[in-house]
Amino acid sequence: MFSNTFAKKTFARQLRNNNLLKLHLFFDKASAEMFADDREIVMTDIFLPTEDFTRFKLYGDGKVFFTNAKA
């Protein structure tokens, strides 16, 4: 049986005071990992998909500009 906090939304506060966020995201069939600001912030989450996923969406508050992205 899973904890009652399983799949609860989690947040990490950015520690740096500039407008640049260096972010690495890794996805597989049942987990997502995020490494931000040269690994000062690290998050891992698991999920139990009910179907295959082929897309993901990134969004943020305010204006967001990408300087580089690879998939």
Backbone as JSON, one array per atom type, in Angstrom:
{
  "sequence": "MFSNTFAKKTFARQLRNNNLLKLHLFFDKASAEMFADDREIVMTDIFLPTEDFTRFKLYGDGKVFFTNAKA",
  "N": [[0.84, -1.18, 0.0], [0.51, 2.24, -0.79], [1.9, 5.3, 0.52], [-0.1, 8.01, 1.87], [0.81, 10.37, 0.88], [1.83, 9.85, -1.56], [2.4, 10.66, -4.94], [1.87, 13.29, -4.5], [2.03, 16.77, -5.2], [5.19, 18.28, -5.58], [7.61, 20.78, -4.74], [10.49, 22.76, -5.44], [12.54, 25.25, -4.25], [14.32, 27.75, -5.98], [17.71, 28.42, -5.45], [19.55, 30.29, -6.29], [19.94, 33.78, -7.12], [19.59, 34.78, -9.69], [18.35, 35.18, -13.07], [18.66, 32.92, -14.57], [18.29, 29.52, -15.15], [19.74, 26.5, -14.94], [19.0, 23.43, -16.17], [18.5, 19.96, -16.04], [16.68, 17.3, -17.24], [15.46, 14.02, -16.87], [13.71, 11.3, -18.14], [11.98, 8.21, -17.85], [10.12, 5.17, -18.3], [8.67, 5.13, -15.91], [9.59, 7.06, -14.15], [10.87, 10.3, -13.21], [13.55, 12.55, -13.22], [15.15, 15.43, -11.96], [17.69, 17.78, -12.25], [19.02, 20.7, -11.1], [20.62, 23.9, -11.4], [23.44, 23.17, -11.4], [23.29, 20.78, -9.89], [22.52, 21.67, -7.35], [19.92, 21.6, -6.64], [17.9, 18.81, -6.52], [15.56, 16.51, -7.67], [13.51, 13.62, -7.58], [10.98, 11.63, -8.91], [8.42, 9.18, -8.98], [6.03, 7.59, -11.11], [2.95, 6.06, -12.07], [2.05, 5.22, -14.95], [-0.94, 5.0, -16.92], [-1.06, 4.62, -19.55], [1.06, 4.64, -22.48], [3.35, 7.36, -22.76], [4.23, 10.02, -24.9], [4.85, 12.64, -25.06], [5.83, 15.66, -23.36], [5.38, 18.51, -21.25], [6.69, 21.66, -20.58], [6.47, 24.35, -18.37], [6.25, 27.63, -16.92], [6.08, 30.25, -14.45], [5.43, 33.5, -15.55], [7.59, 34.91, -18.09], [9.34, 32.62, -20.14], [12.33, 31.59, -21.53], [14.15, 29.58, -23.73], [17.52, 28.75, -24.02], [18.91, 26.62, -24.93], [18.14, 23.34, -25.87], [17.65, 19.82, -25.82], [16.36, 16.75, -27.02]],
  "CA": [[0.0, 0.0, 0.0], [1.29, 3.47, -0.9], [1.69, 6.38, 1.49], [-1.12, 8.96, 1.44], [1.47, 11.5, 0.21], [2.31, 9.41, -2.87], [1.93, 11.45, -6.08], [1.58, 14.66, -4.07], [2.87, 17.74, -5.9], [6.36, 18.73, -4.83], [8.21, 22.01, -5.25], [11.83, 23.07, -4.96], [12.83, 26.68, -4.4], [15.61, 28.05, -6.59], [18.59, 29.01, -4.46], [20.3, 31.41, -6.86], [19.15, 35.0, -7.3], [19.65, 35.31, -11.05], [17.22, 34.76, -13.9], [19.07, 31.79, -15.4], [18.13, 28.23, -14.5], [20.34, 25.39, -15.69], [18.11, 22.33, -15.81], [18.62, 18.68, -16.74], [15.54, 16.43, -16.94], [15.57, 12.67, -17.39], [12.46, 10.57, -18.03], [11.85, 6.86, -18.38], [8.72, 4.72, -18.32], [7.96, 5.29, -14.64], [10.22, 8.02, -13.24], [11.4, 11.56, -13.72], [14.58, 13.12, -12.37], [15.49, 16.8, -12.3], [18.91, 18.32, -11.65], [19.0, 22.13, -11.41], [21.69, 24.75, -10.87], [24.63, 22.35, -11.15], [22.93, 19.78, -8.88], [22.19, 22.22, -6.04], [18.55, 21.15, -6.42], [17.7, 17.51, -7.15], [14.27, 15.91, -7.35], [13.17, 12.39, -8.27], [9.59, 11.26, -8.68], [7.95, 8.04, -9.75], [4.63, 7.66, -11.48], [2.42, 4.8, -12.58], [1.22, 5.61, -16.1], [-1.98, 4.08, -17.36], [-0.84, 4.46, -20.99], [2.37, 5.16, -22.9], [3.37, 8.79, -23.03], [5.21, 10.38, -25.93], [5.07, 14.09, -25.01], [5.82, 16.3, -22.06], [5.19, 19.96, -21.36], [7.37, 22.49, -19.58], [5.86, 25.67, -18.25], [6.71, 28.37, -15.76], [5.41, 31.52, -14.17], [6.06, 34.6, -16.26], [8.2, 34.6, -19.39], [10.36, 31.59, -20.13], [13.09, 31.53, -22.78], [15.13, 28.5, -23.79], [18.73, 29.05, -24.76], [19.38, 25.37, -25.5], [17.33, 22.19, -25.47], [17.85, 18.59, -26.59], [15.46, 15.65, -26.62]],
  "C": [[0.89, 1.25, 0.0], [0.96, 4.43, 0.23], [0.61, 7.32, 0.97], [-0.51, 10.21, 0.81], [2.03, 11.11, -1.16], [1.63, 10.22, -3.96], [1.48, 12.85, -5.68], [2.51, 15.6, -4.83], [4.01, 18.18, -5.0], [6.97, 19.95, -5.51], [9.6, 22.17, -4.66], [12.1, 24.55, -5.25], [14.22, 26.87, -4.99], [16.47, 28.82, -5.6], [19.33, 30.24, -4.99], [19.38, 32.59, -7.12], [19.27, 35.59, -8.69], [18.47, 34.76, -11.85], [17.54, 33.57, -14.79], [18.95, 30.5, -14.59], [18.72, 27.17, -15.41], [19.63, 24.12, -15.23], [18.39, 21.11, -16.67], [17.45, 17.81, -16.28], [15.76, 15.08, -17.6], [14.27, 11.93, -17.12], [12.66, 9.14, -18.49], [10.4, 6.44, -18.23], [7.97, 4.99, -17.02], [8.64, 6.27, -13.68], [10.69, 9.26, -13.98], [12.43, 12.07, -12.72], [14.92, 14.5, -12.88], [16.74, 17.19, -11.53], [18.98, 19.79, -12.06], [20.18, 22.81, -10.76], [22.91, 23.93, -10.44], [24.45, 21.41, -9.95], [22.75, 20.35, -7.47], [20.77, 21.82, -5.64], [18.36, 19.86, -7.19], [16.34, 16.99, -6.71], [14.09, 14.64, -8.18], [11.73, 12.06, -7.93], [9.26, 10.03, -9.51], [6.47, 8.22, -10.06], [4.22, 6.33, -12.08], [1.49, 5.13, -13.74], [0.2, 4.54, -16.44], [-1.91, 3.85, -18.87], [0.54, 5.0, -21.32], [2.28, 6.67, -23.1], [4.49, 9.09, -24.01], [5.51, 11.87, -25.93], [5.16, 14.54, -23.57], [5.76, 17.8, -22.27], [5.92, 20.64, -20.22], [6.69, 23.84, -19.54], [6.39, 26.34, -16.99], [5.89, 29.63, -15.57], [6.15, 32.64, -14.89], [6.61, 34.17, -17.59], [9.31, 33.58, -19.22], [11.01, 31.55, -21.49], [14.08, 30.38, -22.68], [16.34, 28.97, -24.57], [19.29, 27.81, -25.44], [18.47, 24.26, -25.0], [17.63, 21.02, -26.4], [16.85, 17.56, -26.09], [15.94, 14.38, -27.28]]
}
